[in-house]
């Protein structure tokens, strides 16, 4: 059993900053790529940023230069530093991780429960 627990969402004014955290716990053998996705009502979930186990990153064009993904591999934790937030960044943000589980064969994909980010004056 593996859980992803997110924290750090909330209400912020345009131009403000927030830092999201997501910690993976459970019977983890190894955590591979981790990432952040977001979704607004009526729209498909979209990738915000991903980071590989080796530290390579990819950010969506809409957040490049404003958001930064990072991870602490030893703690199975991924972060998303969000600066210069805009109203269009308002969404539910979900953590994602690909993990191998002790006692099981293969790589599995897990999602967090989501955390709301609202950018409004």
Helices and strands as residue ranges (DSSP letters): E 2-7, E 10-12, E 18-26, E 28-39, E 46-51, E 57-59, E 67-72, G 73-75, E 77-82, G 87-89, E 91-101, E 107-111, E 115-119
